[in-house]
Amino acid sequence: MRAADSSISFPLSVVDAWRGPRGFRRVAVVGLIAMLLIGGVLMVVLSGGSRTPVVHAMYLPILLGAISFKVPGGIITGLAAGFLVGPWMPLDVGSGEAQSTVSWLSRLGIFMAVGGLAGLLQTLLQHRMDEIENLANKIATVHAKTLSTFASTVDLRDKPTGGHSNRVAHNSRAVARSMSLDEHTVRAAYWVGILHDLGKIAIPEGILRKPGPLTEEEAIVMRRHAVIGAELLESVSADFKPISDGVKAHHERWDGTGYPQGLAAEAIPLVARIVSVVDVFEALTCVRPYRQPSSAAEALEYLRACSGGAFDPAVIPVVEELYWKGEVFTARDPRFSPRLEEPPLMDPDQEEDALTVVRELRPQLATYHLGSSGRP
C-alpha cells in the first residue's frame, strides 16, 4: 500500500544481494573476494609498488567481505589484504626500496580495523533494517485488520450481500494477476473488490433493500456510497489512497458517463476499471431483490455489448477467459467460501483445490442462486 521510493530502492537492493550469502552464492562471493584481492595486488605491482595510491584498491574486497560476512568477514579480508601487500612488496618496484616492518604492520592494522568497523556498521544496519521491517509488518497488519473490519461491517450492514464482496475481491485479484500487473496493484485490486460497497453502510436500509426500481432521489442517495466509502478509507490513513481511489471510481464508465466524477477511459484508475467489470459480472449472476440472476453466458454477453461504453475493452476478454478456465467464480461455484485476506485469501493448496473443482464442474453450471442487494 505504500509507494516505493525509487531514490533508495536500488542501492538497498544491491546491498541486499550481497548480504549474508548462502550455499553456492557464499562460495561465489568468497571466490570473488579472492579474485579482487589478487587483482588488487597485481594493480599495486604494475603501478610501481605499495607507495602508490593504487594500494587503496584493497579496500574494495575488504568492504565486500564486511558486507557479506559482517565483522569476521571484514577482519579476515583485511588481514589477507595486509599480508598480500606485505613486507615482500617494495615501496617502489623500480628502486627496490623495501617497506619497513612498522609501515606494513600499520597498513595491516588499518585494513583489519576498516574491515571490522565496516562489518560492525553492517551488523548495526541489518539490525535497524530488521526493526524497520518488523514495524512495517506490524503497521501492515493493523491496516489489514482495519480493512477487514470495514469489510465485515459491510456484511453486517447488508447480510443479503453475503459473499458478493469476497467473490469480487478474488475475481479482481485473478484478473489483475492475469494482466501481469505488479503485486501492489494486485493487492489494491483485491482490497477495492472487498471494500467497493463500503459506503453502503451509510445508505438507508429502505433504499438499500428496496425490491423495486429506485426513484431519482433514491438513486442520488445510492450513488453517494462510492464517495462515502472513499472518504472513510482516507480518514483512516493516507496509505489507503490507492484503495480509496479505486472505491471512489468503481462506478465510473469508460465513456465518461459514470459517477461520481465523470472520469473517462484511462483517467479511471486501473483497479477501478477491473472491479467495475468484475462487480457487474458477479452481480448479474446473483439473485437481487429486483430480478432473477442471469446465466454466466448472458452476463458475459452483456459485458461484451458494453465494451467501450461502460467498461474498459481490455478487461472484458480477461474476465471471460478466466471464467471459462475456472479462475473467476460466481455465487454457485462449489467450495468457494473465501476467508477475508490477512493477507492471503486462501492458502495455495486450498485455493488450487477449489479451482480444480470449479474447472471440472463449470460446464454443468447454468444458473446461480445466491446474491447481494444494491445495483451493479
N, C-alpha and C positions, 0 to 999 in steps of 0.2 A: 503493500500500500504506500510505501514511501518511494519517492523518486530517487534514483541513484545519482550521485554526484560524480559526473564524468571526470572532474578535475582530480579526483583522488582514487577512483576505482582501478585505473590501470596500474599505477605504481604499487598499490597494495596487492593486486593480483600477481604481479611479478614477484614480490617478496613471498607471497603465499606459496608460489610454485616451488620455491627452494627451501621452505621451512619444514624441518623435521621429515626428510625423505624416508621412505620405507622400501624394503625389498630391492628390486632391481634399480630403482631410482637412487637408492642410497649408494649402491656400487657405482652408478654412473656419476654421481656427484663427487664421490671420493676420487674417481678417475679424472674428472675434470679439474679438481683442485690440484692433483699431482701434475697434470699437464700444464696448468698455469704456473705452478712453482718452477717446473723445469724451463718453461718458456721465459719466465722472468729472469732466471739465471743466465740463459743464453743471451737475452737482451742486455743484461748488465755486462757480460763478457764482450759482446760485439760493440757495445757503446764505449768501452775503454776502461772498465773497472768499477769497483764499488764506490769510487769517489763521485761518479756521475749521478745526476738526479734520477736516472732510469731505475735505480735501486728501489725507488718508491713503488714501482710496478708490483713489488712483492706484497703490497697491501691488498691487492685485488683478491688473490686466493685466501689471504688471512680473513678478510671480511666475508668471503663466501663460506669459509669454514665456520665462522661465528654465526652467520645467519642459519646455516643448515644444521649445525650441531651445538649451538649455543656456547657456553663458557668452555667446556672441554675442547670442542672443535676449534674455537678461536685460539686457545693457548697452544694446542698441539700443532696447528698450522703455523702459528707464529714461531714456535720452536724449530719446526722444519725449515722455515724460511731463513731463520737466523743461522742455522748450520750450513744451509746451501750457499748463502753469501757469507761464508765463514773465513777463517784465517788463511785458507788456501787461496782465496781470491785476492789479488793485489789491489791496492788503491788505484794504481794506474798501470794498465796492461803494458803500455809502451815502455815505461821506465822500470817496471818490475818492482816498484816501491810496495813493500808489504804493509798490511794493516797491523796496527798494534793490538795486543790482546784486549786492552781496555776498549778500543774502538769497536771491535766486533762483538764483545760481550755487551757493550752498551746498546748496540743495534739489536742484538738478540733479546735483551730485556725489553726494549721498546716494542719490538714485534710481538712478543708474548703479552705485554701489557695492553697493546692496542687490540689484539685478538681477544683477550679476556674481557676487556671493557666492552668491546662490540658484542661479545656473547652475552654479557650481563644485561646490556641495553636491549638486546633481542629478547631475552627472557622476560624482562620487565614489560616490554612492548607486548609480548604474547599474553602475559597475564592481564594487562589492561584491555587488550582486544577481546580476550575471553570474557572479562567482566562486562564490556560493552555489548558483546553478543548475547550474554545471558540477560542483560537488561532489555535489549531489543526483543528477545524472545518473550520475556515477561510482558512487555508492552503489547506485543502482537497477540499474546494470549488474552490479555484484558480486552483488546479491541475485538478479537474473535468472539469472546463471551458477550461483549456488548452487542455485537451484531446478532449473535444467536438469541439474545434476549428480545431484541427488536423483532426478529423473525417469529419467535414464539408468541409475542404479543399479537402479531397479525393473525395467527391461527386461533388464539383465544378470542379475538375480537369478532372473527367471522368463521366459525367452525365449518360451514359448508365448503370452504376453500381448501379443506384438508388435503394435503399432498400436492396441490397445484404449484405452489411456490418451489417446493423441493424438486418437482419434475422440471419446472422451468430452469431452475438453477443447474441441475445435472445436464439437461439438454443444451443449455447455453454454453456450459463449460466444454461439452463434447464438440460443439460447433467451433468454438474458439480454438481448441486444440487442432481440429481438422484443418483450420485455416492457417496453421503454423504460426500463431501469434505467440508473443513472449509470455512467460509464466505470470508476470504481473497482470497482463491483460486477461489471461485465462482466469486468474483468481478474481479479478474485478468482474468478469462476466458471471462467474458463479454467484458472487455476493449481490450483484444487481438483480440476478434472477431470483434469489431468495427474498430480497427486500423491495422488489419493484412495486408491490402493493402496500408498502409500509404506511403510506399516508392515509390509507383507508381506515385506520384506527380513529381518525377524526371525522369520518363521514357518518352522518346519522344512519342508524340501523334501518329506518324505514326506506331510505334511498338505497342502501347497500343491498338489501334483500328484497327489493320490490320485484314481484313476479312479472309485471308488465313493463311496457316501454316507459322510459323516463321523460318527464316534461322538460322543456328547455331550461327552466330554472333548476330542476333537479340535475340535469346534465352538467350545468355550470358548476354546481356544488361537487358533483362526482369528479370532474376534471381537476379540481383543486388537489386531489390526492397526490399527483406527481410532484407538485411543488412542496406540499406539506412533508412528504417523505424525504425529499432532498434537504429541506431546512432542518428536519430533525437530525439527520446524519451530520450535517455541517455544524450543528450546535454542539455536538459531542466532541468532534476532533477534526482538525484540518486535514489529517491523514485520510479521512474518508472521502475527500473530494472526488477522486476518480469514480467512487461508487455513487456518491450523491449526484454527480453529473449524469451518470447512466440512468439512475432512478428518475431524475427530473425529465430526461429526454426520451423515455421509452415509449411515449405516445406521439412523438414527432413522426412525420411522414416524409418519405423520400422526396415527394413532390412539393413539400413545404406547406401543406395544408393541415398539419397536425398541431398539437398543443404541448406545452404552454407558450412556447416562444416562436413557433412557426419556422423552425430550422428546416433546412433542406439539404438533401444529398450528403456529401461528406462533412458538412458543418455539424451534422448529428454525430455524437460520439459513437465510435465503432461498437462498443459494448451495448449501447442502447439500440443500435440497429439490429444486432444479433438477438437481444432479448425481445425486441418488438416482434420479430418473425416467430421465434420460439413460443412466446406468450400466446399469440393468436392461434398458432397451430394447436397448442395444448388446450386452449380454451374451447376451440371449435370441436374438439373430440371429447369434451366433457359435458355432463349434464349441467345446464344453467337454469335458474329459476324461470326464465322466459323462453326456453327452447330445449329440444332434444339434441343429443350430440350428433355430429356428422361423422361419417366414416373417415379414416385416415386419408383414403384416396380423394374424397371430396374436399377435405381440408387442404391437401396439397394442391389440388386443382385451384382452389380459391387463392392460395398464396401465389401460384404462377400467374393467375389473372391480375393480381395486384402488383406484380413485379414492375418496378419503375414508377409505380404510383404511390402506394402506401409503403412499400418495402424496398430495401436495398437489393437490386437484382443479383448481386454477388453472393448473398447469404442463402437465398431460397434453394438453389441447387445443392448446397452443402447439407441443409436440413433434410431434403428429400433423400439424398444419397445415404446419410447416416440413419434415417428411419428404416430404409429397406435393408440396411446392414445390421439392424438391431441395436444401434448405439444411441438412438433417440427414443425415449419412452413416451407412452401415453398412459392414461389412467388405468386401462385394463391390462396392461402388460404385467404378467405374473411375477411375483417375488421381487417387485421393486418397491421397497419401503425404506427409502434412504434416511439415514440419520443426518441430523444437521452437522455440517462440517466444522470441526475444530482441531486441525484444519482439514483432514481428509474426509470426503463424503462417505466412502466405504474403504475398507482395506482392500488391496488389489485382488486377493483371491475371491472375496465375497462379490466384488463388483463384476469380475470376469465370469463367475458362476451365473449371476443374474443375466448378464449379456448373452451367455450361451443359451439359456432357457428361452430368452426372447427371440433369438435368431431361429431357434428350432420351431417355435410356435407362431411366429409372426404371420406366415401365410394363412393361418386359421383364424386370425383376429379380424373381425369385421365391424363390431360395434363396441361402444365404450360407455360405461355406466357411472363412473364416479365423476366428481367435478367441483367447480367453485362458483361463487357468485361474483357479480360485477360483470363488466363488459370488456371484450377484447379491444 
